[in-house]
Amino acid sequence: MTDCGCDKAKAELEEFLHHELRAPDAADVAEHLANCVDCTHEHAVGVVLTAAVKRACSETAPEELRAEVLLKIRELRAAM
């Protein structure tokens, strides 16, 4: 394999983080990350952001808030 370079690694970083690259492309990016401090830093930031988004998306609203929102939606629909 050859180092794919920063441009390709950065362009494909999002797909790499989500395991969406074909195996050869993922291997190229992984090899580049092993040798590039700047891209490794961007990868680390991406890992942290991805984890934060996953946590945020798994939270649910409190039942009282959900009930209030549903009630308001019903009131708005009835007024139409």
CORKA-V765656 format. One record per pair of residues at least 12 apart in sequence whose ideal C-beta (glycine too) atoms are under 10 Angstrom apart, sorted by sequence separation. I is the first residue (numbers start at 1). J is the second residue. If there is no record, write none. Layout:
BEGIN
i:I j:J
i:I j:J
END
This chain:
BEGIN
i:16 j:28
i:17 j:29
i:12 j:25
i:16 j:29
i:30 j:43
i:12 j:26
i:15 j:29
i:16 j:30
i:29 j:43
i:12 j:28
i:13 j:29
i:16 j:32
i:8 j:25
i:12 j:29
i:16 j:33
i:11 j:29
i:9 j:28
i:10 j:29
i:13 j:32
i:4 j:24
i:8 j:28
i:9 j:29
i:12 j:32
i:13 j:33
i:4 j:25
i:8 j:29
i:9 j:30
i:9 j:31
i:10 j:32
i:1 j:24
i:4 j:27
i:5 j:28
i:9 j:32
i:4 j:28
i:8 j:32
i:9 j:33
i:3 j:28
i:4 j:29
i:1 j:27
i:2 j:28
i:4 j:30
i:6 j:32
i:10 j:36
i:13 j:39
i:17 j:43
i:1 j:28
i:4 j:31
i:5 j:32
i:9 j:36
i:16 j:43
i:3 j:31
i:4 j:32
i:10 j:38
i:18 j:46
i:1 j:30
i:2 j:31
i:3 j:32
i:4 j:33
i:9 j:38
i:10 j:39
i:13 j:42
i:17 j:46
i:1 j:31
i:2 j:32
i:6 j:36
i:9 j:39
i:13 j:43
i:16 j:46
i:17 j:47
i:1 j:32
i:3 j:34
i:5 j:36
i:8 j:39
i:9 j:40
i:3 j:35
i:4 j:36
i:6 j:38
i:10 j:42
i:13 j:45
i:14 j:46
i:17 j:49
i:18 j:50
i:3 j:36
i:6 j:39
i:9 j:42
i:10 j:43
i:13 j:46
i:17 j:50
i:5 j:39
i:9 j:43
i:4 j:39
i:6 j:42
i:14 j:50
END
